[in-house]
Amino acid sequence: MKTFISIQLIHFNSYNRPIMHNPAKKYTAFVFDLNGTMIDDMHYHIQAWHRILNSLGANISLERTKQECYGKNAELLERIFPCIYTNEEKDNMSFEKEKEYQQKFKPHLKFIEGYEPFLRTAHKQGIKTAIGSAAIVFNIDFVLDGLNIRHLIDTVVSADDVNHSKPHPETFLKCADALFVKPEDCLVFEDSPKGVEAALHAGMDCMVITTLHQKEEFLHFKNIIGFIENYHDSQLTALLPETKPQGD
């Protein structure tokens, strides 16, 4: 772990060099963000936070709430209400928010189109898989167990496992370390600019899924190899190892 962190933190402080992409590059690991990337649920998170924050007196718009939906829950609360709530109070509010989110989203819990077959194919062909998310374990378990894919994910790095949230690279670097893969051999799947920035700082390429944000919001990032709306996109075929013919 120390090797990856020490090298990549230098990259974090001097990342403005463009990353050159090899269109024929094959990645040995896929690292998935969770919310908005595997499942299309960000609107439910935004609505839950919008209600809770305004009930606490924030007087915050839905668009501003959307902009603040990154990093750990406690960090979001601290940005909106600096130095007001204790850590215990923020943890309690965070858990109540997630219970509300799960209750509202559970009837709609499903993968983004094409995700499960893409994940199964990658797993079958030996590509390592990870989830690198700012979600708490409570929410990650909600998805992994609710959709029965825990056996297809090799490692999980949650908000509880890191000191620094995205756009810091710690989440993705810990995924690479746990998979025993070099950061440059990982491809990150992300839906948010902060997540793409974290991948850039980690030295990782990124495929962006446009469930919440528009392409124009990402154009200044140099580590993006493509944009998709779902996992049926033909761009993803080239990311998988060629299937060898059987029998000969």
Buried (B, 14 or more C-beta within 10 A) or exposed (E): EEEBBEEBBEBBEEBEEEBEEEEEEEBBBBBBBBBBBBBBBBBBBBBBBBEBBBEBEBEBEEEBBBEBBBBBBBBBBBEBBEEEBEEEEBBEBBEEBBEBBBEBBEEEEEBBBBBBEBBEBBBEEEBBBBBBBBBBBBBBBBBBEBBEBEEBBBBBBBBEBBEBBBBBBBBBBBBBBBBEBBBBBBBBBBBBBBBBBBBBBBBBBBBBBBBBBEEEBBEEBBBBBBBBEBBEBEEBEEBBBEEEEEEE
